[in-house]
Structures are given as structure tokens and as C-alpha cells.
Amino acid sequence: MAFIKPFRGVRPQKELAEQVAALPYDVMNTEEAMEMAAGNEFSFLHISRPEIDLPAGTDVHSDIVYQKGHDNLAAMLSKGVLLQDEGDCYYVYRQKMAGLTQTGLVVCAGVDDYQTGAIKKHELTRADKEEDRVRHIDLLNANDEPVFYTYRNHPEITAMVARATEEAPLYDFTTGDGVSHTLWSITDRTVIDALTRSFAAIPTLYVADGHHRSAAASRVRDLRKNANPKHTGVEEYNFFLTVIFPDNEMTIMPYNRVVKDLNGHTVAEFMARVADRFDVTPIQGALSPSERHQFGMYLSGKWYQLVAKEESFNESDPVGSMDVSILQDNLLSPVLGVRNPRTDQRIHFVGGIRGVGELERVVDAGEFQVAFSLFPTSIEELMSLADQDKIMPPKSTWFEPKLRSGLFVHLLD
């Protein structure tokens, strides 16, 4: 069963919501965060990326950065920029982007479900990123950014959520990237209880985006549990902030790859090696693959279509037959020498929202020598693999639109 609970959300004054709302902390670097928050004292980046308020060059993992995030949250609360609702609520968060709509329920999920496997994950976490989130959440005393979960669509839940959107919204605005954001609250205890019961009948939730935040929430709970001799299991630190979307509304984009060099090969040598495992066809114009096992490759100002040869992978292997695995196992590792894409500094990843034009740009600028466009992983693949307790290769999925941070915060006490 999937346990969810309502909570007293901390959220912006209505007239400040658009100024507060910010992209997630992990889709930008410090310099980009500074630029986004420039001239906006209310930007949530002052909390999620607090190094922007410290001297240039400050180590983002230093104690002073985490303390600054805590201080900035406290200041926004004391100034009334952020306010806490008086009673426990669920919230409904709808986003629209380029004809796509996703409507999720904002809840607190249980650390126990995460630890026992009722919440399924599909990626490994990096120790350094996980530790960063543990320190951030613990000192902040809050889940400031939600985890992005999905579940197999349930008509009864969909109907209840839809009815909630018939009421006047708390916020309704469109950000500069053209994505609209609308938030409603559910305060009726009858509806809250009905939603809680409906989710209790769902066996599994799936992490879509936010593996590090989920793992960090689990570790923070354990830290506080061990430090609290009166621990009961119902304290707020046992739960963490989540937005749960039905699977039929999820949009996954490809996560493309760029590599800095050809691993010592000439272009001719490299092309010959690629042809061992792929059918290679020169094409006119950029390629966004239209089916599984097809790839685009941009090299020396030219595009090529690569189609994986049947003998290069095992279709019955749920992980090995993923396109990200085929590319890694047949080209990135044996030809380009990228053995571990999680740690190798020669490979970088480009979210599909940037389009294949970004691949051309970085190669033409000399930042990278070769780029690969992929067909996106499907939500069915993600859930099937998670159900089998399989782990996807790193950077297998890019979800859009991204949840905005700052519209709801969960305090841990």
C-alpha cells in the first residue's frame, strides 16, 4: 500500500508566488542561479541555492552555505513572504507546457514506504549528492523541494483531483519559459480521507525524479529518530514532500550524450569501429530518433543515423536492451573509453528540452567532439524495471515540465 498524508504547507503570499517560484536546484549551476535570482529578493533560489548570497568562490558544500539556506528560509517566514497554512491540506499542482498537461497531488509520503520498497526507485544515487541533500534538508529543517513520483492511473483518484480543480486556485501564473503553474488546496476532511484511502489501495509508487532527495529524506529521518528517545513514528520528519502524477500524464524526454574527444581515434578509425555494431547512414539535417534502437550522431559537422545491429544486444534483457545501455555497451565504453558515465568527466548529458540544436552548438563550438541523440525511455519501461528491482543506467530519463520550487514547503517539526 502507498501511505500518504496531508500537511500544513508553507507557501508564498499569493501576490509573490510568481517571484518566489524557481526551477529545481539541480538543473543549474551557481552562476546560472545567480543570474536567475538577480534583482529578485523573493526568489526561492536564495533558499535552494543559498551560495548565491555568499562571496564568489564559496565552497557550495561548506557549513556556511547550509546555514545561509536556513537563515534565508527563516527570514522569508519572519517577513511574511512565506506563510504556513493553519490546517493539514493536500494540494493539487497542474502544469501546462506546449500542449502537455500534468496534474499531480502534493502530499507527504512515508519514509517507511521508501525503506521497505513500496516506493520503487530505478536509479542509484551518488554519495556526494546524497550527502549534500542530507545536510541541506537537516539544517533547513524542511523539505524545500518536492520529489517527483508517479503511479499507475487510478480513475477514482483522477476524478477527485479533477473536482478539486473546479475551485478557485491559490496561484495561477505562467513563467518565462511558457509553462503555466496552477495550485489548489484541498481542505475538506472528507475528501482528504477519501484520497488517503484510495492511495492505500495502490501497491506501489515510483520515483520519477528525485532519487537523491528521497534517499536524503530517509537518512534525515534516521538521524532524527536515533537522536529522539521519545520517537513515535508520527513526527513530521518521518514524511517528506512529494508530488504524485498519474503515469498517463507523464512526459519523458531523451537524455542525450556528448563526449569531449574520440579517445585517440581518427575520425575514420572511429567511424569504422562504430560500424561494427551499428548500421551507419549519413543523413541531411539533425536527427531526433523516432523509434527504439535508433540513434543520431553528430560529428565533424555531419549527422548520421545509427541503428543497433541485432547481435549487439539481447532484447530479452530489460536493462541491456534499453537504448542508453546499447549506446553505452557498444560505443561509449568500448570505442570512446567511457567506462563509468557516472564519474567520467569526458562525457556530459544534455536534457531533451534543449533539443538537438544544442548538440550541434556544443560540438561546433569545440566544447565536445561528438554528440548522440536518443529515443526517450518510456514510462512503461521505467515502471517495469522498477517492479523487477532493476536499476537503469545513469541519466536515462529527463522529465518535463520541471516542478517549480517554493510553491509549497514541508517543515520537519
N, C-alpha and C positions, 0 to 999 in steps of 0.2 A: 504494500500500500504506500501511497505518497502522502506524507503528512505535510500539511501547510497550515499556517496560522496568520491571522491579521496582526497588525502592529500600529503603533502611533507614529506615523511618518513625520519626519522633519522635512519641510519643503519651503520653497520661496514664497514671499508675498506675490500675489497674482501679477501685479504690475512689473515685477522684477524677474519673472520666470524666464523670459527670453534672454535676458542679460546673464542670469545665473547659469543656464544650461550650457554644457560643454561636452565636447567629444571625450570618449574614454581616455584615460591616462596613457594607455599603451599603444595608441595609434599615432603618436607624435614624439618628437624628441624635445629636449628642454628649450632649444631655440625656437622651435615651431610653437611651443606652448606660450612662450613669452610674447611672440608676435600675435597669437590669437587673443591673449588676455590684455594686450596693450590698451591702455585708456579705459579699461573696464574693471573697476574695483569690485564688482559683484560676480565676476566670472568664477565658476566653481573650480577652475584650474588653480586658483590660489589655495585650494584645499587638496585637490588630487595631484597637483604638480607644484608643491609649495616651494621648490627650489627657485622658482621664477621670482620670488621675493627676496632672495638672498644674493650675495655678491657673485658675479660671474666666476665660474670655475669651481664653485662649491661642490663637493662630492655629494651626489644625489643620494648616497646611502649613509651619509653621516647623521649622527643623532640630531643635529640642529635642524635638518630638513624635516624629519618626522615630527619634531617638536613644533616647527613652524606650521605644519598642517593642522596640528591640534589647536594651536593658538588662533589660526585663521578661522577654523570652524567655530571656536568659542566666540570670536569677535562677531561673526555673522549672526550667531544666535543672540548675542547680547544687544546688537544693534537692530534686531528685528528684521534683518534681511531674510533669515530663515526662521520659521516658526514650527512648533510641534503641534500636531492635531491633538485634540483633547481626548479622543477615544480611539480604540482599535479599529482599523479600517483595512479593507482590501482596496486596491486602486486598479484602474484599467488604463493601459497605456497603448495608444494607437499611433502608428507611424505610416505615412504615405510617401512613396518615392517613385517617381516615373511610372505611375500606373500600378505599382505594387502596394498592397496594404497588409500590415500585420498588426494584430490586436492581441495584446498579452495581459495577463493578470499579474499584478505586482503583489508579492506575498513574502512571507518569511518561510524558508524551507528549513528542514531539520538537519543538524549535523549528524545525528544518529542515522538518518537515511543515507547520508553520504558515506558514512563509515561502514555501513552494513551492505551497501551495494544496491539499495533501492533507487539511488541516483547513480546512473551509469555514466562513466567517462570513456573517452575514446583517445585521449592523448596523454603522454607523460608530461610531467612538469619539470622545469629547470630549477635546481636547488636555489640558485641566486635570486631568481624572480619570485619564487615562493617565499623565501626569507624576507625579501623586500616588502611583500604584501602583508606578511605576518607583523612585521614591525610597524607598518603604516596603520593597519587596522587596530592593532592593540593600543598604540599610543593615541590614535584618534578617538578610540572608544566608540567606533561606529563602522558599519559597512557603508562606505560613502558611494560605492559604485556597485550596481547590481550584477549578478551573474545571469547569463542568458541561457534559459533552459527550454526544452521542447517536450512534447508528449504526443502520443497518438490521438488524433482528434476525437473529441467526445461531444456528441450533439447536445447533450443536456447542459454541459458547461458552456458551449458556444452560445446557446440560447440565453443563458443567464448573463453572460458577459455582454451580449448584444443589447439586452434590456437595460443594462446599466448605462450604455452609451446613448440612450434616449433622453437622459437627463442633461442639464446644463453642465458643461465641462468646467473643471478648475482652471485649466490652461488650454489655449489653442493658438498656436503660432507656427510660423514657417521659418526655418533657419536659412542662412545664406546659401546653403548647398541645395536648396529646393525641397528639403524633407520637411513635412508637416508633423507636428507633435501635439497630441491632444491627450489630456489626462482627466479622468473622472475618479471620484471616490465612491466606495460602497460602504455605507454606514448602517444599513438596515441589518439588524442581527439575524433575522430570518434568512436573508439572502446569504449573509456571511456563513452561517451554519450549513446552509444547503451546498455552497461551494466547497466547504471543508469536507463534507460527507462525500461529495462527488469525486473529489480528488483522492479520498481514501480508498475508493474502488479502483483507482488506476494503479497498476502494479509498479510502473517504472517511470521515472523522469530521466531525461537525457541532458547532459551538459552539451550545449551547442558552442558557446563561447564563454570562457571564464574559468578554465581549469585551475589557474593559479589562485584566483580569488576563492574558489571553492576549497581548495586544499588549505589555503591560509585561514579561512574561517574555521575549518576543522581543527587546525593547530591552535588557534587562539582560544577556542572552546576548551581544549585540553589543558592549556596553560592556566586558564582561569578556574577550571574545575579543580585542578591539583592545588591551587592556591586558596581554595574556598572550602574550609572544613564543614560548612553548612550547605554545600552544594545539593540541590534538589532535582536538577534536570529541567526545571521550568524557567530558569533565568534567561534573560534575553540573549546572553552570549551563547546559548545553545542553538540559536537560529541565525540565519543570515539572509540578506536581501537578494531577491530573485525576481526576474520577470519570466513568466512561463507562457510560451506561444504554442498553439496547435501546429502539428507538423505540416498540415496542408497550406499554411501561410508562410512557411519559411523559405527564404531565398538564399541559396549558396552560390557564390561566385567562385571562379577559379583562383587559385593561389599560384601565380606564375613565378618562374625562376630566372635569375640572371647570374652569370658566372664571370669572374674578372679576367680569366685567361684560358687558354686551350691546353693547359697542363704540359707545355713544352712541345706540342704538336704543331706542325704547319697546318694551314687550312686544308690542304689536300690530304694530309695524313689523317686529320680529324674527320673529314668527310668520309674517308674510306672506312674508318672504324665505326662511324655511325651507321653506315650502310650494312654492316654485318648483322645488325639486329633490327633495323628499320628499313622499310621501303621509302626512299627519299625522292621527292618530286619538287623541282623548282616551281614556284608559283608567282603570279603577279599580285602585289598588294599584301597587306597584313592578314594573318590567319588567326581567327578565333575558332578553335576546333568545334565541330558540330556534333561529334559523337565520341564515345569511349574509344580509347586506344589510338586516337589520332592526336598529333601534336603539331604546333607551329614552331619553327626555329628561325631566328633572325641572326644572320652572320654576314659580316662584310657588306652591309647594305642590301642584302637579299633575303627574301623569305623562302622557306622550304616547308613542304608538308611531310611530316614523318608519320608513318603508320607502323605500329609494332608488328613484327613478324610473329606468327602463331607460336613458333617454337621458343620465343623469347620469354614467355611467361606461362603460368599454369592458371587457366581460367577457374579452376575449382578451388583455388586458394583465395579466400576472401580478402586478405590483405595484399598478397603478391600480385593479384590481378587488378588492383587499383592503379589508375594512371600515374599517380605520384610515385608508386612503387616501381612500376615498369620503367619510368624515366630514371629513377634513382639506380635501380639494379642493372640496367642495360646501358646507361650512358653516363650519368653523373658520377657514379662511383668508378666503374672500370675504365672509362675513357678520360674523364676530366679529373679523376682523383679526389672527388668529394666523397670521402668515406662516411663522414658523420655530418649531415646537413644541420644538425642542431648546434654544432660548435665550430664548423669550418668557416673562417672569415672570408673565404673566396666566393661563397655563394650568398646571394641575397634574395629576398622574396618580395614580390610585388602583388598587392591585393588587386583582384579583378576590377574593382571600382575604378582603378586608374586607366584601364583599357590597354590594348596592345600598343597604342601610340606611345605610352610611357616606356615600353620595352625598346622601341625604336630610338626614343630620345636618349636613354642612358647608354645604349650601345654606340649610337652615332657620336655622342659626346666623349667617348673614350673611357667612360667610367667602368664599363664592362665590355667583354668581347663577344659574348654570345648570350642569347635570350631564348626562353622556351615558354610558349603559351600552352595551357592545358584545358581540357574539358572539365567542368566543375564536378566535384563529388556530389552525389545526390543525398538527400536527407534519408532516403531508404537505406543506402549504404551505411550511413553513419549509425542509424539505429540498429541495423542488423549486426554490424560489427560489435557495437557496444553490448548487445544482447549475448554475444558469444564471448564477452570479456576480452575482445581483441583490441589491440592498440594500433591506431593509424600512424603512418609516418608523420613527422612534424610538418606543420604548415600545409595541411590537407584541405582546409576549408577556410573560406572568407565569407562571413555573413554580412549582409546589408539589408536594410539600413542599420547603422550602429545606434545603440541606445545612447541617449543623452544622459550625462551625469548631472546630478544636482537637483533633479526634479523630485526626488524622494531619497531620504537617508534613513537608515535604521540605527538607532542608538543601542549600545550593548548593555545599558543598565537602566 
